[in-house]
Amino acid sequence: MKKITMIEESFLVDDETNALMLVWPDIYKEKIFWHNLLRIYYEIINIIISNDCFITLVHHENANIKNDLSEINYKLSDINENFISLYEYNYDDIWIRDYGPKIIKSGLSKLNFNGYGNKYIHQNDRLFFNNFIKKNPINSRELFGEIIMEGGNIINSTRDYIFNKNPIAAHNSLSWSEVKKEIKLLFSKSMHGDCYFINIKPLTGDDTNGHIDNLVRFKDDKHILYMSTDDKNHPDYEKLKKLENQLTILITQTNDISFMTPINHTCNDLVRNKSGSILPFSYLNFIRVKDVIIFPMNLNTSSKTKRDIKILFPDKKIYFIESSALLNEFGGLHCCSNNFIK
């Protein structure tokens, strides 16, 4: 009898995708940073489409994207609109990285979402995946079962996966030992690759309990980048030193990761809102699609920082977007986007 082998599942890496989903930020129209949000979104759309990638704009029923952009003298018609598709949905918030569909080898994976441990109701965001699958019949799976696992807390190469324990433990009603057991079981039975955990408290101002996409990202299968600081006045100095120590140990446990490079942050990189509260800025919260990488920057980002980042990716198209306005709602470039395949 011929032996039947189970196909191992895997999440795609971002440079295997050619599209982004963005949720139009019109829920923030009354905010003082509304026009800056429009600029950020226009810049993302323009960069992605100018590199022959696609954009899906999720919008409310009565949204008028063209009129919104006209408020800042931008025209969507200046961009190739053949690369833009529209998707109507009554969403609660713009952070589609955390509740949108996750691209896997066999199709799409659903991520269970509960408003960051029920901090927010966000019932429509919880149901977005079901709505999307109904309108776009695609093979789908619920890999994590009942476990709450937001997309911003998943980073992976073609082989390894790293999660931050803190938000998983904070957002699930199950104990950490139960959750960890279920995740380990998933990887041993169904997933191609190995999973690892760090345990870092959230950055100052972070509303997600410490999503990993602010802390660590894969450069490639053998190389990770991580948020760091040597500035003892930085409010997250101790956390980031713990992160460095944990990653140093972690890579000794893997068969694939051989290098780790710090991405330095100083007090000059701190971003504050109008009331003076620190917002969770990190250069690690970048968008990556195909051979394009869009890094966040702040008003104080130096030319040296940009040069150092570009040197890390000599074969990629590197862009920078001043994205402080997104931080006012506690997210960044990676958070407001969701990688996809068109």
C-alpha positions, -999 to +999 in steps of 0.1 A: +000+000+000+013+034-009+021+056+021+001+088+023+022+117+037+006+148+052+015+180+034+032+202+060+017+237+062+037+269+063+032+306+064+046+325+034+073+350+040+065+386+031+088+388+000+068+358-015+038+381-016+029+407-042+000+427-026-011+446+005-044+450+021-050+484+038-080+495+058-089+531+049-084+553+080-116+573+078-126+564+113-100+590+123-114+618+102-120+640+133-085+635+147-059+662+143-036+638+126-062+628+099-043+646+070-010+630+080-027+596+079-039+603+044-003+612+034+011+580+049-015+559+031-010+576-002+027+571+000+023+534+008-001+529-021+022+549-045+053+529-035+036+495-038+020+502-071+050+519-087+068+486-080+041+466-099+025+452-068-012+454-059-033+471-032-067+461-018-084+490+000-109+479+026-134+508+030-167+516+047-199+518+025-200+556+023-162+562+021-150+585-006-113+578-009-108+602-038-125+631-020-105+623+011-072+625-008-082+657-025-082+673+010-044+671+008-042+678-029-034+642-039-051+623-067-056+586-068-057+590-106-020+599-105-014+562-096-022+533-118-056+524-105-055+490-124-035+478-094-061+488-069-091+468-058-118+479-034-134+458-007-164+471+013-167+461+050-179+478+082-146+474+101-139+487+136-103+496+133-074+498+108-050+472+122-057+445+096-023+428+103-039+414+135-073+402+122-069+398+084-063+366+066-028+351+068-013+336+036-003+300+040+010+274+016-025+259+010-045+291+010-054+312+040-053+308+077-078+324+101-064+342+131-086+344+161-090+380+173-106+392+205-097+429+206-064+424+223-077+404+252-111+422+251-096+456+256-119+466+227-152+451+215-143+452+177-169+425+168-167+434+131-130+429+130-134+395+147-157+385+118-137+400+089-121+367+080-155+349+077-168+377+055-137+376+033-139+339+028-176+341+020-170+366-008-137+350-019-140+312-016-105+301-010-091+270+008-087+280+045-077+266+078-078+275+115-043+265+123-042+279+159-076+265+168-091+285+197-059+302+205-058+340+201-029+348+179-027+382+163-007+386+130+015+413+145+029+387+169+040+362+142+073+366+124+087+338+103+113+328+078+108+298+054+119+276+083+116+293+117+088+311+136+093+334+166+065+346+189+065+369+219+049+351+249+036+382+267+007+392+244-002+355+239-005+350+276-023+383+281-049+378+254-058+341+260-080+327+288-061+295+287-029+292+308+004+298+292+014+261+296-018+250+278-013+276+250+024+267+245+015+230+245-011+235+217+013+256+196+041+231+200+016+203+190+006+223+159+042+226+148+051+189+155+020+176+136+012+201+108+038+228+103+070+229+083+096+245+106+102+251+143+088+276+167+105+296+194+094+321+220+108+353+236+092+369+266+094+407+265+071+432+281+056+458+258+075+489+247+065+521+264+032+532+248+025+498+232-012+488+233-007+452+221+011+438+251+043+435+231+038+424+195+070+409+181+069+430+149+082+459+169+110+439+184+124+413+160+122+407+122+138+382+098+162+396+073+164+362+057+164+326+069+198+329+086+196+365+099+174+383+123+172+421+131+162+433+165+154+465+183+183+478+204+196+508+223+227+518+241+211+549+254+205+543+291+180+572+291+158+553+267+126+542+286+129+506+272+167+502+278+163+473+302+137+455+281+158+458+250+188+444+268+167+415+279+156+410+243+192+409+231+201+383+258+171+362+250+178+362+212+215+354+218+203+322+236+175+315+210+198+314+180+219+288+197+188+266+198+180+269+161+195+250+132+191+279+108+196+313+124+232+323+125+233+361+127+216+388+147+220+425+139+209+453+163+189+482+149+198+511+172+173+534+187+181+564+209+161+589+228+160+610+196+138+583+181+112+587+208+079+599+194+054+617+217+018+627+212+004+662+218+001+655+256+037+643+258+030+606+262+056+583+245+043+564+215+057+530+204+081+538+176+103+511+162+123+508+129+114+471+129+078+478+121+085+478+084+065+466+054+080+441+030+065+430-003+084+412-030+117+431-033+103+463-017+108+473+019+092+504+034+107+515+068+090+538+092+109+569+102+103+598+126+111+635+123+145+630+139+156+600+119+192+607+108+208+602+074+232+578+090+203+556+103+189+554+068+222+546+053+229+519+079+195+503+071+200+505+034+234+487+037+216+457+053+195+452+022+218+459-008+195+439-032+162+454-021+143+486-030+143+506+003+119+534+011+112+555+042+079+570+053+076+594+082+048+575+100+044+592+134+006+599+128+000+561+129+016+559+163-012+581+177-034+551+176-006+528+188+003+511+155+027+514+127+033+506+090+034+468+094+004+469+117-019+488+093-010+465+063-016+428+056+005+409+030-015+391+003-012+375-031-031+388-060 
